[in-house]
Amino acid sequence: MSNEKSIKFLLVAGYPDSLLNFRGQLIDRLVAAGLTVHVAAPDLREGKIRSLLEAKGAVVHNLPLQRVGLNPAKDSISLMRLWRMMRSIDPDYFLGYTIKPVIYGSLAAFAARISHRYALITGLGYAFTGTEKKGVRRFIRSLVQHLYAVALKRAHKVFFQNPDDQALFRALKILKPGVVSRVVNGSGVDVGSFAVVPFPSAPIRFLLIARLLGDKGVREYVEAARQIRVFNSSVRFHLVGWIDENPDSVTQQELDNWIDEGVVEFDGKLSDVRPALAKCSVYVLPSYREGTPRTVLEAMAMGRPVITTDAPGCRETVIDGDNGFLVPVKSVDGLVEAMEKFISQPDLIEQMGKRSRVIAEEKYDVHKVNAFMLKEMGIQ
């Protein structure tokens, strides 16, 4: 596609770092195709992320958007500012991902008369998986579903990262019959950058990388580690991540207690997770639900076997008994059983790790994922 018509593409995100970590190659592909790429997210006034995005050739916009919580007054202001930004940019294409950029971005894009409007559902988030009291959760879920339905009705096409989320949106009538939808294989992974590395020497090391949220299965992981270490004190359990402002977040006191107890080795938030993955034997993600978990794809690309849940988004990444094991959601016993298989049969680690790499190359290569999305958006 040439740039003779000054075709402009606007990408709106809820997290600034996700524009680099999850959409960096997509931005590169769009720029290479001759489009003028605009990106917008909160906290992009200045700093390293903004500079790196600009170095890619993107035009960067700071977006005043509160990414969590529902505040009608603040969200209404954000919607108006989104509309004004879009009117100023006048893009030909809009793509939003994460809850608020999808909802408010789609509404603003419709009001701004953007001719090609797309939404990417990367996961259902706290409104669908949280653990607050039922009445509160039911109200939040109902409100979010209504907002989704109103917004997605204005989209020309909606991308999902797993078929379960797509089916749920159809069943709940969030996605109306006339709205076209497609399933894409997650955000993909750069199989060149995430190359296979040798396994560490003994002892066996398990690793979980996640925001420290309840619905990521962090507490189940820690409890499984605690039970394993009673009889296998040499086995190590690593945890990478950070405490989030989400209401479902692990508390600082909980984290401090785990560290003091010595049940996990906490490495904090890492800008590059490859060294952590290189030091692990088996990757674990006991999440309650995902779009498609990027950390699992990165672990697979580096040749690591995976233990994850038989949950939407997670189950697509693992063929049970082939490149890892699937366990029931919220099941500490299931995690312990899967971990003990690797401990008692260490040859499985290398065997299943090789299969993970093959699946990553064949199914989740980011270049294949992006090519599919661009084709579906009519950008060749």
C-alpha positions as CSV (number, residue, x, y, z in Angstrom):
1,M,0.0,0.0,0.0
2,S,1.5,3.4,-1.0
3,N,1.3,6.6,1.1
4,E,0.1,8.7,-1.8
5,K,-3.2,9.3,-0.1
6,S,-1.6,10.0,3.3
7,I,-3.4,7.1,4.9
8,K,-3.4,7.4,8.6
9,F,-3.8,4.6,11.2
10,L,-4.7,5.4,14.9
11,L,-3.9,2.7,17.5
12,V,-5.3,3.4,21.0
13,A,-4.1,1.4,24.1
14,G,-4.8,1.4,27.8
15,Y,-1.1,0.8,28.8
16,P,1.7,2.7,27.2
17,D,4.3,-0.1,27.4
18,S,1.9,-2.5,25.6
19,L,2.3,-0.4,22.5
20,L,6.0,-1.5,22.4
21,N,5.8,-5.0,24.0
22,F,2.6,-6.2,22.3
23,R,2.1,-4.0,19.2
24,G,5.7,-3.0,18.3
25,Q,5.9,-5.2,15.3
26,L,2.4,-4.2,14.2
27,I,3.5,-0.6,14.2
28,D,6.6,-1.5,12.3
29,R,4.5,-3.3,9.7
30,L,2.1,-0.4,9.3
31,V,4.9,2.1,8.9
32,A,6.6,-0.2,6.3
33,A,3.4,-0.4,4.4
34,G,3.5,3.4,4.0
35,L,0.9,4.4,6.6
36,T,1.2,7.3,9.0
37,V,0.8,5.6,12.4
38,H,-0.6,7.5,15.3
39,V,-0.5,5.9,18.8
40,A,-2.3,7.0,21.9
41,A,-2.3,5.8,25.6
42,P,-2.2,7.3,29.1
43,D,1.1,8.5,30.5
44,L,2.8,9.2,27.2
45,R,3.7,12.9,27.8
46,E,7.4,12.1,27.9
47,G,9.9,9.4,28.8
48,K,11.6,6.3,27.3
49,I,8.5,4.7,25.9
50,R,7.4,7.8,24.0
51,S,11.0,8.2,22.6
52,L,11.1,4.5,21.4
53,L,7.7,4.8,19.8
54,E,8.8,8.0,18.0
55,A,12.0,6.2,16.9
56,K,9.7,3.7,15.2
57,G,8.1,6.5,13.2
58,A,4.9,6.7,15.2
59,V,3.2,10.0,16.0
60,V,2.6,9.8,19.8
61,H,-0.4,11.3,21.7
62,N,-0.9,11.4,25.4
63,L,-4.4,10.2,26.3
64,P,-6.0,11.4,29.6
65,L,-7.7,8.1,30.4
66,Q,-8.2,6.4,33.8
67,R,-7.5,2.8,32.8
68,V,-9.3,1.2,35.8
69,G,-12.5,2.0,37.6
70,L,-15.8,3.4,36.3
71,N,-16.2,7.1,36.9
72,P,-19.0,8.5,34.7
73,A,-17.8,12.0,34.9
74,K,-14.1,11.3,34.2
75,D,-14.9,8.7,31.5
76,S,-17.3,11.2,29.8
77,I,-14.4,13.7,29.7
78,S,-12.1,11.0,28.3
79,L,-14.6,10.2,25.6
80,M,-14.9,13.8,24.6
81,R,-11.1,14.2,24.5
82,L,-10.8,11.1,22.4
83,W,-13.3,12.5,19.9
84,R,-11.4,15.8,19.7
85,M,-8.1,14.0,19.2
86,M,-9.6,11.9,16.4
87,R,-11.2,14.9,14.8
88,S,-7.7,16.6,14.8
89,I,-5.9,13.5,13.5
90,D,-8.6,12.5,11.0
91,P,-7.4,8.9,10.7
92,D,-8.6,6.5,8.1
93,Y,-8.3,3.5,10.4
94,F,-8.9,3.0,14.1
95,L,-7.9,0.0,16.3
96,G,-8.5,0.0,20.0
97,Y,-7.6,-2.7,22.5
98,T,-8.1,-3.2,26.3
99,I,-11.5,-2.4,27.8
100,K,-11.7,1.4,27.8
101,P,-9.9,2.1,24.5
102,V,-12.3,-0.5,22.9
103,I,-15.4,1.0,24.4
104,Y,-14.8,4.7,24.4
105,G,-12.5,4.6,21.4
106,S,-15.1,2.8,19.3
107,L,-17.7,5.3,20.3
108,A,-15.5,8.3,19.6
109,A,-14.3,6.8,16.3
110,F,-18.0,6.4,15.2
111,A,-18.8,10.0,16.2
112,A,-15.7,11.2,14.4
113,R,-16.8,9.3,11.3
114,I,-13.6,7.3,11.0
115,S,-14.2,5.1,7.9
116,H,-12.5,1.9,9.2
117,R,-13.2,1.0,12.8
118,Y,-11.8,-2.1,14.5
119,A,-11.6,-3.5,18.1
120,L,-9.3,-6.1,19.6
121,I,-10.6,-8.0,22.7
122,T,-7.4,-9.1,24.4
123,G,-9.1,-10.5,27.5
124,L,-12.2,-10.0,29.6
125,G,-10.6,-8.4,32.6
126,Y,-11.8,-7.9,36.2
127,A,-15.4,-7.2,35.3
128,F,-15.7,-10.9,34.1
129,T,-13.2,-12.6,36.4
130,G,-13.0,-10.6,39.6
131,T,-13.9,-11.8,43.1
132,E,-15.8,-9.0,44.7
133,K,-19.2,-9.6,46.4
134,K,-21.7,-11.0,43.9
135,G,-24.0,-7.9,43.9
136,V,-21.1,-5.5,43.1
137,R,-19.6,-7.8,40.5
138,R,-23.0,-8.4,38.9
139,F,-23.6,-4.7,38.5
140,I,-20.1,-4.0,37.1
141,R,-20.4,-6.9,34.7
142,S,-23.8,-5.8,33.5
143,L,-22.6,-2.2,33.0
144,V,-19.5,-3.3,31.1
145,Q,-21.4,-5.7,28.9
146,H,-23.9,-2.9,28.0
147,L,-21.1,-0.5,27.2
148,Y,-19.4,-3.2,25.1
149,A,-22.6,-3.9,23.2
150,V,-23.2,-0.2,22.4
151,A,-19.6,0.3,21.4
152,L,-19.0,-2.8,19.3
153,K,-22.1,-2.2,17.3
154,R,-20.2,0.7,15.9
155,A,-17.2,-1.4,14.9
156,H,-16.7,-2.8,11.4
157,K,-14.9,-5.9,12.7
158,V,-14.0,-7.3,16.1
159,F,-10.9,-9.4,16.7
160,F,-10.8,-11.9,19.6
161,Q,-7.8,-13.8,20.9
162,N,-9.6,-17.0,21.6
163,P,-12.8,-18.7,20.4
164,D,-14.3,-18.9,23.9
165,D,-14.4,-15.1,24.3
166,Q,-15.9,-14.8,20.9
167,A,-18.6,-17.4,21.7
168,L,-19.3,-15.7,25.1
169,F,-19.8,-12.3,23.5
170,R,-22.2,-13.8,20.9
171,A,-24.1,-15.8,23.6
172,L,-24.5,-12.8,25.8
173,K,-25.6,-10.7,22.8
174,I,-22.8,-8.3,23.5
175,L,-21.8,-8.8,19.8
176,K,-24.8,-8.2,17.6
177,P,-25.5,-10.5,14.7
178,G,-24.5,-7.9,12.1
179,V,-21.0,-7.3,13.6
180,V,-18.2,-9.3,11.9
181,S,-15.7,-11.0,14.2
182,R,-12.5,-13.0,13.7
183,V,-10.3,-15.0,16.0
184,V,-6.6,-14.2,15.9
185,N,-3.8,-16.2,17.6
186,G,-3.1,-13.8,20.4
187,S,-0.6,-11.0,20.1
188,G,1.9,-13.4,18.7
189,V,5.6,-13.7,19.7
190,D,8.8,-12.7,18.0
191,V,10.3,-16.2,17.7
192,G,13.6,-14.6,16.6
193,S,14.0,-12.5,19.7
194,F,12.7,-15.2,22.0
195,A,15.2,-17.9,20.9
196,V,15.7,-21.3,22.5
197,V,18.3,-21.3,25.3
198,P,19.7,-24.3,27.3
199,F,17.9,-25.3,30.4
200,P,19.5,-24.4,33.7
201,S,21.3,-27.0,35.8
202,A,19.6,-28.6,38.8
203,P,17.5,-27.9,40.8
204,I,14.3,-27.6,38.8
205,R,13.0,-24.1,38.7
206,F,9.4,-23.1,38.1
207,L,8.4,-19.5,37.0
208,L,5.3,-17.4,37.0
209,I,5.3,-13.9,35.3
210,A,2.2,-11.8,35.8
211,R,0.6,-8.8,37.3
212,L,0.1,-9.9,40.9
213,L,-3.7,-10.3,40.6
214,G,-5.9,-13.0,42.2
215,D,-7.3,-14.0,38.9
216,K,-3.8,-14.7,37.5
217,G,-3.6,-17.6,40.0
218,V,-0.8,-16.1,41.9
219,R,-2.1,-17.4,45.3
220,E,-2.6,-20.9,43.9
221,Y,0.9,-20.9,42.6
222,V,2.4,-19.9,45.9
223,E,0.3,-22.5,47.8
224,A,1.4,-25.2,45.3
225,A,5.0,-24.1,45.8
226,R,4.6,-24.3,49.6
227,Q,3.3,-27.8,49.4
228,I,6.0,-29.0,47.0
229,R,8.8,-27.6,49.1
230,V,7.6,-29.6,52.2
231,F,9.0,-32.7,50.5
232,N,11.3,-31.2,47.8
233,S,13.1,-28.3,49.4
234,S,15.6,-28.1,46.6
235,V,12.9,-27.1,44.0
236,R,12.8,-23.4,43.3
237,F,9.8,-21.2,42.6
238,H,10.3,-17.8,41.0
239,L,7.8,-15.0,40.7
240,V,8.1,-12.0,38.4
241,G,5.6,-9.1,38.4
242,W,4.2,-6.2,40.2
243,I,1.4,-5.1,42.5
244,D,-1.4,-3.5,40.4
245,E,-3.9,-0.9,41.3
246,N,-6.7,-3.4,40.3
247,P,-9.0,-4.2,43.2
248,D,-8.2,-7.9,42.7
249,S,-4.5,-7.3,43.4
250,V,-2.3,-9.1,45.9
251,T,-1.4,-6.9,48.8
252,Q,2.1,-5.8,49.7
253,Q,1.8,-7.6,53.0
254,E,0.9,-10.9,51.3
255,L,3.9,-10.5,49.0
256,D,6.2,-9.6,51.9
257,N,5.0,-12.7,53.8
258,W,5.8,-15.0,50.9
259,I,9.3,-13.6,50.5
260,D,10.0,-13.8,54.2
261,E,8.7,-17.4,54.3
262,G,11.1,-18.2,51.4
263,V,8.4,-20.0,49.4
264,V,9.1,-17.9,46.3
265,E,12.0,-15.9,45.0
266,F,10.6,-12.5,43.9
267,D,12.4,-10.7,41.0
268,G,10.0,-7.7,40.7
269,K,8.9,-6.2,37.5
270,L,11.3,-6.8,34.5
271,S,11.4,-4.8,31.3
272,D,13.0,-7.8,29.6
273,V,11.7,-11.2,30.8
274,R,14.0,-13.3,28.7
275,P,16.7,-13.7,31.4
276,A,14.1,-14.9,33.8
277,L,12.7,-17.4,31.2
278,A,16.2,-18.6,30.5
279,K,16.8,-19.4,34.1
280,C,13.5,-21.5,34.5
281,S,12.8,-25.1,33.7
282,V,9.0,-24.9,33.5
283,Y,6.7,-22.0,33.0
284,V,3.5,-21.8,35.0
285,L,0.4,-19.6,34.5
286,P,-2.6,-20.6,36.6
287,S,-4.8,-17.8,35.3
288,Y,-8.6,-17.9,35.6
289,R,-9.0,-16.6,32.0
290,E,-7.0,-14.8,29.4
291,G,-7.2,-13.5,25.8
292,T,-4.1,-15.4,24.9
293,P,-1.3,-15.1,27.5
294,R,1.8,-13.4,26.0
295,T,4.1,-14.7,28.7
296,V,3.1,-18.3,27.8
297,L,3.9,-17.7,24.1
298,E,7.3,-16.2,25.1
299,A,8.1,-19.2,27.3
300,M,7.1,-21.6,24.5
301,A,9.3,-19.7,22.0
302,M,12.2,-20.1,24.3
303,G,11.6,-23.9,24.4
304,R,10.0,-24.1,27.9
305,P,7.2,-26.6,28.8
306,V,4.1,-25.0,30.2
307,I,1.7,-25.7,33.0
308,T,-1.5,-23.6,32.6
309,T,-5.2,-23.8,33.3
310,D,-7.9,-25.4,31.2
311,A,-9.4,-22.0,30.8
312,P,-10.3,-19.7,27.9
313,G,-7.2,-18.3,26.2
314,C,-4.9,-20.6,28.2
315,R,-6.1,-23.9,26.9
316,E,-5.3,-22.9,23.3
317,T,-1.5,-22.7,24.1
318,V,-1.0,-26.2,25.6
319,I,-1.7,-29.6,24.2
320,D,-2.1,-31.6,27.4
321,G,0.7,-34.1,27.7
322,D,2.5,-32.8,24.6
323,N,4.1,-29.4,25.4
324,G,2.9,-29.2,29.0
325,F,-0.1,-29.9,31.2
326,L,-3.5,-28.3,31.6
327,V,-4.9,-28.1,35.2
328,P,-8.3,-27.1,36.5
329,V,-8.9,-23.4,37.3
330,K,-8.2,-22.5,41.0
331,S,-6.9,-26.1,41.7
332,V,-3.8,-26.1,43.9
333,D,-3.9,-29.9,43.8
334,G,-3.8,-29.9,40.0
335,L,-0.8,-27.6,40.0
336,V,1.0,-29.8,42.5
337,E,0.3,-32.9,40.5
338,A,1.6,-31.3,37.3
339,M,4.7,-30.0,38.9
340,E,5.5,-33.4,40.5
341,K,5.4,-35.0,37.0
342,F,8.2,-32.8,35.9
343,I,10.1,-33.3,39.2
344,S,9.8,-37.1,39.0
345,Q,10.3,-37.3,35.2
346,P,12.8,-34.5,34.4
347,D,13.3,-35.9,30.9
348,L,9.8,-34.4,30.1
349,I,11.2,-30.9,30.5
350,E,13.3,-31.0,27.4
351,Q,10.9,-33.2,25.5
352,M,7.9,-31.0,26.0
353,G,10.0,-27.8,25.6
354,K,10.9,-28.8,22.1
355,R,7.2,-29.2,21.3
356,S,6.5,-25.7,22.7
357,R,9.0,-24.2,20.3
358,V,7.5,-25.9,17.3
359,I,4.0,-24.7,18.2
360,A,5.2,-21.2,18.8
361,E,6.8,-21.1,15.3
362,E,3.8,-22.7,13.5
363,K,0.9,-21.0,15.3
364,Y,2.1,-17.9,17.2
365,D,4.8,-16.2,15.1
366,V,4.0,-12.5,15.4
367,H,4.6,-11.8,11.7
368,K,1.9,-14.4,10.8
369,V,-0.5,-12.9,13.4
370,N,0.0,-9.4,12.1
371,A,-0.3,-10.4,8.5
372,F,-3.7,-12.0,9.3
373,M,-5.0,-8.9,11.1
374,L,-3.8,-6.5,8.3
375,K,-5.5,-8.7,5.7
376,E,-8.7,-8.7,7.6
377,M,-8.5,-4.9,7.9
378,G,-8.0,-4.5,4.2
379,I,-4.3,-3.4,4.5
380,Q,-2.1,-5.5,2.2
